[in-house]
Amino acid sequence: YQLGVYCLTMTDTVEARVLLQRVLDTFPESPEAPLAVYRMGLSYDDEGKRSLAAQWYKKSLVVLPEGHEWRQEAERKIRAQAML
């Protein structure tokens, strides 16, 4: 997970997605899995792929707990994309 986050900060979004997806596939019950879902959305957002980003943000609404800061951010991003 941390390596995927690092790749995102270095704008290597493709490698970040590979690593984040590996977390989701291998450790779906880990505490980082919901965060990986949200970060998948960020990776697509960084590339301007709004539709794919929205799909991942919607998935994050299912896995992130109510009131979580990133869940609120995902909700905001989904609303903003609906206005485009």
Disulfide bonds with the S-S distance in Angstrom:
none
